[in-house]
């Protein structure tokens, strides 16, 4: 519940930070990179867990990444 409750606040804070750290001319580029990094993380995290589980042979160690 704590992760779910904090997720919305983290997402809105990160988007606000993106607005503050980009210029109006490059906002589309910055938000595109932001979206791409989210999609890459959604793919790479399960891959890292699977690789670590395969290497160690233990699911408990597999979640370490």
C-alpha positions, 0 to 999 in steps of 0.5 A: 500500500505504501508503494502504491500510495507514493507512486502517484506523488513520485510521478507527479513530482518527477513530471514537475521536475522535468518541467522545471529543468527544460526549456519550452523549446525542448519540452517535447524532446525532454518528455519523450526521453522521459517516456522512453526511459520509463519503457526501457526500465520496464523491460530491463528490470525483469530481465535483470531479475531473470538473469540473476535468478538464472545465475544464482539458481535462487529466487531470493537472490534473483530479486537483488537487482 
